[in-house]
Amino acid sequence: FLKLLQWSLVDVGTMGIKTKAFLRLFPLGPYQAHRFYLLKKNDYNEVFELMHKLRREVG
């Protein structure tokens, strides 16, 4: 549940205020994994497949 909340934070707000508040409520664990994807514009099928793959890997 916490990982889902971390993924859903896409609007960081003005000067990171929302991010700071979020991290106080749900601090990050000692280990983190990051991924970045470069996708074609409006390629929703690819986004859908990548999110399912990520969800299976993260748990």
Secondary structure by P-SEA (a helix, b strand, c coil): caaaaaaacccccccaaaaaaaaaacccccbbbbbbbbbcccaaaaaaaaaaaaaaaac
